[in-house]
Amino acid sequence: MEYFVYIVECADTTLYTGITTDLERRLSEHNQSEKWAKYTRVRRPVTLVYSEKHASRSEACKREYAIKQLSREEKREMIQKHWL
């Protein structure tokens, strides 16, 4: 099963990083569901700004952790390079 590490930008310009097996479903949950991600629920709408695939949940979790350790500026640089 493939896993995605993703970053969304919230309406207040903050960044949220997570993992999922289905990006489209997860974005819909961030923008519409009342069940998941308290952080993004009050910062809607969110927009996908970065994603990458991983072969296992373990790899995805390690990468998510590494991204969360980056500063906001480092995350912005990574996003910029990815979308160029």
Buried (B, 14 or more C-beta within 10 A) or exposed (E): EEBBBBBBBBEEEEBBBBBBEEEEEBBEBBBEEEEEBEEBBEBEEBEBBBBBEBEEEEBBBEBBEEBEEBEEEEBBEBBEEEEE
